[in-house]
Amino acid sequence: MDLTRSPLARPFPEMSPIAGVKLRVARAGYKSWDRADLTYAELAEGTTVAGVFTRNVCCSTEVEMGREQVRLGRARALVVNAGNSNAFTGYRGREAVEAIMAQVAHHLDCLPSDVFVSSTGVIGVPLPKAKAEAGVAAVFEAPEVPYEEAALTIGTTDTFAKGATATAMLGETKVTLNAIVKGSGMIAPDMATMLGYVFTDASVDPAFLQSCLAAANRATFNCITVDSDTSTSDTVLAFATGKAGNAPLTSFDDPGADAFAAALHDVCRQLAHLVVRDGEGASKFIAVTVTGAESDDSARRVGLAVANSPLVKTAIAGGDANWGRVVMAVGKAGEPANRDTLSIAFGGHWTARDGLPVKGYDEAPVAAHLAGEEIDVLVDLGIGEGRATVWTCDLTHGYIAINADYRS
């Protein structure tokens, strides 16, 4: 599959090493591509972990096992397989995951439950155990790699490596967060988005880390959509090695806890935006802000109805200021709304106010805004104080071309 770099791509950021994290990659050969497709992160003893996972009921073994593992709150390693999602594969898929966990656990002299596995790619094909085991054996001998190479290796239809970094002061101690994500299509997260991993040298109690990650996820990953499809493999994991030496964060009463939570939210937001910017076939990055809703949750659902509408997305792809399609999407959302208080704007230019077209409406500035790569849509429902922003991309012929050839 020939994938052209997204016109909305962003350069990979400079990242400092995280103490207690070693990254390596190898080629297991899950597909015919000539590239590394297995990523390994070795984590220091004492690393804590938190995670959010898809609620797709046809999820993979990796997701099922990961849900149980995060409850234990500890991690020593992560293995990510690209090219095969290992979802809908029954006992054979589970055997492959258990084999990987046992192999890594033997290498590190840890429990298999300390080894997390993620897989992404084609659904319905069991992960080939022999290739996986050979790939894991090879990655043990591989040299360490930077975060950008790890980000490239976990990708499938991604057209660029996606990463984010942030720092926070916990009292007198500076901590760093580095994060990578893969995702381009099958993006309408329900608890997480595709595969995302956050690494930090902070010392964080697993329960508090889980609380922070869940909150960040709700406002970032769960507020993006490319095509309204929720993956069977969606996973976001956060690993805290504790090597920075700060007093462990256990609640928001601890010094620096607010700063850490803000930094975690920041890297999750950055990653979420990068996934949308690499939406399959995307040419425009779209922010849909909903105000005046009955509640924040209601505003988010209205925003996603607009962002998921093929009619809205194709109109924006063509630069068509068809605000009637936004009216349609608001009306179908199933949320409280009033036709006679509804207002819509593109790029700060109102097209409709209080249920009526703006008198003397000039479409030229709106058309000029839609000709750009960064699109802002504002929907004011006029019935309450709820607000939310969701992010999406346009829908082009490129999306069809990529997915028509996906299994080849």
C-alpha positions in Angstrom: 0.0 0.0 0.0 1.5 3.3 -1.1 0.7 5.9 1.6 1.5 9.5 0.9 2.5 11.6 4.0 -0.4 13.6 5.3 -0.4 17.3 4.3 -1.4 17.9 8.0 1.6 16.1 9.4 3.7 17.6 12.1 7.4 17.0 12.8 8.4 14.6 15.6 9.4 16.5 18.7 12.8 16.3 20.4 12.6 13.9 23.3 14.9 13.5 26.3 15.4 9.9 27.5 13.2 8.7 30.3 15.1 7.0 33.1 13.9 3.4 33.5 12.7 3.0 29.8 14.6 1.2 27.1 13.1 1.0 23.6 14.0 -1.6 20.9 12.5 -2.7 17.6 12.7 -5.7 15.4 11.1 -7.3 12.3 8.8 -10.2 13.1 7.5 -10.3 9.5 3.8 -10.2 10.2 3.2 -8.7 6.7 5.3 -8.6 3.5 6.5 -5.1 4.3 10.2 -4.5 4.6 10.3 -2.7 8.0 10.4 -3.3 11.7 7.0 -4.3 13.1 7.6 -5.3 16.7 8.3 -2.7 19.4 9.7 -3.6 22.9 9.8 -1.3 25.9 11.7 -2.6 28.9 10.7 -0.9 32.1 12.5 -0.6 35.4 11.5 -2.6 38.4 8.9 -0.7 40.4 7.2 0.8 37.4 3.5 1.5 37.9 0.9 1.4 35.1 -2.6 2.7 34.2 -4.7 2.0 31.2 -7.9 2.7 29.2 -9.2 0.3 26.7 -11.9 0.0 24.0 -15.4 -1.0 25.0 -15.9 -2.7 21.6 -17.4 -6.1 22.6 -15.4 -7.8 19.8 -12.1 -6.8 21.4 -8.8 -8.6 21.1 -7.2 -10.9 23.7 -4.6 -8.2 24.3 -7.3 -5.8 25.4 -9.1 -8.5 27.6 -5.8 -9.4 29.4 -4.7 -5.8 29.6 -7.8 -4.8 31.5 -7.0 -7.4 34.2 -3.3 -6.5 34.2 -3.7 -2.8 34.9 -5.7 -3.6 38.1 -2.4 -5.0 39.5 -0.8 -1.7 38.9 2.7 -2.8 37.9 4.6 -3.3 34.6 8.1 -4.5 33.5 7.7 -4.6 29.7 5.5 -3.7 26.7 5.4 -5.5 23.3 3.5 -4.0 20.4 2.9 -6.0 17.2 2.0 -4.1 14.0 0.2 -5.5 11.0 -2.0 -8.0 12.8 -4.6 -7.0 15.4 -5.1 -10.6 16.7 -8.7 -9.7 17.3 -11.5 -12.2 16.6 -9.0 -15.1 16.7 -10.2 -17.3 19.6 -7.9 -19.5 21.6 -5.1 -19.3 18.9 -4.8 -15.6 19.4 -4.7 -16.0 23.2 -2.0 -18.7 23.0 0.2 -16.3 21.0 -0.2 -13.5 23.5 0.5 -15.9 26.4 3.6 -17.1 24.6 5.0 -13.6 24.2 4.3 -12.8 27.9 6.0 -15.9 29.1 9.0 -15.4 26.8 9.5 -11.8 28.1 8.8 -12.8 31.7 11.6 -15.4 31.5 14.0 -12.9 30.0 13.3 -10.3 32.7 12.7 -12.8 35.6 9.3 -11.2 36.3 5.7 -12.4 36.3 3.9 -12.8 32.9 1.2 -10.4 34.2 3.9 -7.7 34.3 4.3 -7.9 30.5 1.7 -5.9 28.4 1.0 -6.8 24.8 -0.8 -4.8 22.1 -1.4 -5.7 18.5 -2.9 -3.7 15.6 -3.7 -4.4 12.0 -5.9 -6.8 10.2 -8.8 -8.4 12.2 -9.5 -12.1 12.1 -6.1 -13.5 11.5 -4.4 -15.2 14.4 -1.1 -13.7 15.4 1.5 -16.2 14.1 3.1 -17.5 17.3 6.4 -18.6 15.6 6.9 -15.2 14.0 6.1 -13.5 17.3 8.5 -15.6 19.3 11.3 -15.1 16.8 10.6 -11.4 16.7 10.8 -11.2 20.5 14.0 -13.1 20.6 15.5 -10.7 18.0 14.4 -7.6 19.8 16.2 -8.7 23.0 19.4 -8.4 21.0 18.6 -5.2 19.2 20.1 -1.9 20.1 18.1 0.8 21.8 16.2 3.2 19.5 14.8 6.7 19.9 11.1 7.4 20.5 10.6 8.4 16.8 11.7 5.0 15.6 9.4 3.2 18.1 6.5 5.5 16.9 7.1 4.5 13.3 7.3 0.8 14.1 3.9 0.7 15.9 2.1 2.2 12.8 0.0 0.6 10.1 -1.6 3.0 7.7 0.0 5.9 9.6 1.9 8.3 7.3 4.1 9.9 9.9 5.5 9.2 13.4 3.4 10.7 16.2 4.9 11.8 19.5 4.5 14.4 22.3 6.5 15.4 25.3 6.0 17.6 28.4 7.6 18.4 31.7 6.2 19.2 35.1 7.6 20.3 38.5 6.7 18.1 41.4 7.9 20.3 44.3 11.6 20.7 43.5 11.7 17.7 41.2 11.4 18.0 37.4 9.7 15.1 35.7 9.4 14.3 32.0 6.6 12.7 30.0 7.2 11.2 26.5 4.4 9.7 24.5 3.8 8.0 21.2 0.6 6.9 19.4 -0.5 5.2 16.2 -3.8 5.8 14.5 -5.1 6.9 11.2 -8.4 5.0 10.4 -11.0 3.2 12.5 -11.0 6.2 14.8 -14.0 6.9 17.0 -12.6 6.1 20.4 -14.7 4.7 23.2 -12.3 4.8 26.2 -9.1 5.1 24.2 -7.7 5.6 20.7 -5.9 2.9 18.7 -2.6 2.4 20.5 -1.0 5.1 22.6 1.7 4.9 25.2 2.9 7.5 27.8 6.2 7.0 29.7 7.3 9.2 32.6 10.1 9.1 35.2 7.7 10.4 37.9 6.8 8.2 40.9 3.0 7.9 40.8 0.7 5.6 42.7 -1.2 3.4 40.2 -4.6 4.4 41.5 -3.8 8.1 41.1 -2.2 7.5 37.7 -5.4 5.7 36.6 -7.5 8.6 37.7 -5.4 11.1 35.9 -5.3 9.0 32.7 -9.0 8.4 32.7 -9.7 12.2 33.1 -7.2 13.1 30.3 -8.7 10.5 28.0 -12.2 11.8 28.4 -11.2 15.3 27.2 -8.8 14.2 24.5 -8.9 10.8 22.9 -12.6 10.4 23.5 -13.2 13.7 21.7 -11.7 12.8 18.3 -13.2 10.9 15.3 -12.0 10.1 11.8 -14.7 7.7 10.5 -17.0 6.9 13.5 -15.6 3.3 13.8 -14.4 2.1 17.2 -11.4 -0.3 17.0 -11.3 -3.7 18.5 -7.8 -2.9 19.8 -8.0 0.6 21.3 -5.5 0.9 24.1 -3.8 3.8 26.0 -1.2 2.9 28.7 0.7 5.1 31.0 3.9 3.9 32.6 5.6 5.6 35.6 9.1 4.4 36.4 9.6 6.5 39.5 13.3 7.2 38.6 12.9 11.0 39.0 13.0 10.5 42.7 10.0 12.6 43.7 7.8 11.6 46.6 5.1 9.3 45.1 2.0 11.1 44.0 -1.1 9.6 45.6 -3.7 12.3 45.3 -4.2 15.9 44.3 -3.2 17.0 47.8 0.5 16.1 47.0 2.8 18.9 45.8 3.0 19.0 42.0 0.0 16.6 41.5 -1.9 19.3 39.5 1.1 20.0 37.4 1.6 16.3 36.6 -2.1 15.9 35.7 -1.9 18.9 33.4 1.2 17.6 31.7 -0.5 14.2 31.1 -3.5 15.9 29.7 -1.2 18.0 27.4 0.6 15.0 25.9 -2.7 13.1 25.4 -4.3 16.2 23.7 -1.2 16.5 21.4 -1.4 12.8 20.5 -5.1 12.9 19.9 -4.7 15.9 17.5 -1.9 14.1 15.6 -4.2 11.1 15.0 -6.8 13.3 13.4 -4.1 15.1 11.4 -3.2 11.7 10.0 -6.8 10.6 9.3 -6.9 8.4 6.3 -7.1 10.7 3.2 -7.4 13.8 5.4 -6.7 17.3 3.9 -8.3 19.4 6.7 -8.1 19.5 10.5 -11.5 20.4 11.9 -12.4 21.6 15.4 -16.1 21.5 16.3 -16.9 23.5 19.4 -20.4 23.2 20.8 -21.6 25.8 23.4 -25.0 26.5 25.0 -25.8 22.8 25.5 -27.7 21.3 28.4 -24.5 19.8 29.8 -20.8 19.2 28.8 -21.6 15.6 28.0 -24.5 16.6 25.8 -22.3 19.1 24.0 -19.7 16.4 23.3 -22.4 14.1 21.8 -23.7 16.9 19.6 -20.1 17.7 18.5 -19.5 14.1 17.6 -22.7 14.0 15.6 -21.5 16.9 13.5 -17.9 15.6 13.3 -19.0 12.1 12.2 -21.5 13.3 9.5 -20.3 12.2 6.1 -22.2 15.1 4.6 -20.6 17.7 6.8 -17.1 16.1 6.3 -17.5 16.0 2.5 -18.8 19.5 2.3 -15.8 20.8 4.1 -13.5 18.7 1.9 -15.0 20.5 -1.1 -14.9 23.9 0.6 -18.7 24.1 0.6 -20.1 26.4 3.3 -23.2 24.3 3.6 -24.3 25.1 7.1 -27.6 23.3 6.5 -25.7 20.0 6.9 -24.6 21.1 10.4 -28.2 21.8 11.2 -29.1 18.3 10.1 -26.3 16.8 12.3 -27.3 18.7 15.4 -30.9 17.6 14.9 -30.0 13.9 14.5 -27.8 13.8 17.6 -30.7 12.9 19.9 -29.7 15.6 22.4 -31.7 18.5 23.7 -31.7 21.3 21.2 -34.0 24.1 20.0 -34.2 24.9 16.3 -35.1 28.5 17.1 -32.1 29.2 19.3 -29.5 27.4 17.2 -26.5 29.4 15.8 -23.7 28.3 13.5 -20.4 29.8 12.5 -17.4 28.9 10.4 -14.0 30.5 11.2 -15.7 33.1 13.4 -18.2 34.1 10.7 -21.8 33.5 11.7 -24.0 31.9 9.0 -27.1 31.4 11.1 -28.2 33.1 14.4 -31.2 32.1 16.6 -32.7 29.7 14.0 -32.4 32.0 11.0 -29.9 32.7 8.3 -27.9 35.8 9.0 -29.3 38.8 7.2 -27.1 39.9 4.4 -24.9 36.8 4.9 -21.7 37.1 2.9 -20.3 33.6 2.0 -17.0 34.9 0.7 -15.1 35.0 4.1 -16.5 31.6 5.1 -15.4 30.1 1.8 -11.9 31.6 2.3 -11.8 30.0 5.7 -12.8 26.6 4.3 -10.1 26.8 1.7 -7.5 26.5 4.5 -6.2 23.4 6.3 -7.4 24.5 9.8 -11.2 24.6 10.1 -13.2 25.9 13.0 -16.9 25.1 13.3 -19.0 26.7 16.2 -22.4 25.5 17.1 -24.3 27.4 19.9 -27.4 25.6 21.0 -28.6 28.5 23.2 -30.3 26.4 25.9 -27.7 26.0 28.7 -24.1 26.3 29.9 -22.6 23.0 28.6 -19.7 23.1 26.1 -17.2 20.8 24.5 -14.7 20.7 21.6 -14.2 17.6 19.4 -11.7 17.2 16.6 -12.1 15.5 13.2 -10.9 15.6 9.6 -12.6 15.9 6.2 -13.7 12.9 4.2 -12.0 12.6 0.8 -11.5 10.0 -2.0 -8.2 9.1 -0.3 -10.1 7.4 2.6 -11.8 5.1 0.1 -8.5 4.3 -1.7 -6.7 3.4 1.5 -9.4 1.2 2.9 -10.2 -0.6 -0.4 -6.6 -1.9 -0.4 -6.2 -2.3 3.3 -5.6 -6.1 3.4 -3.2 -6.2 0.5 
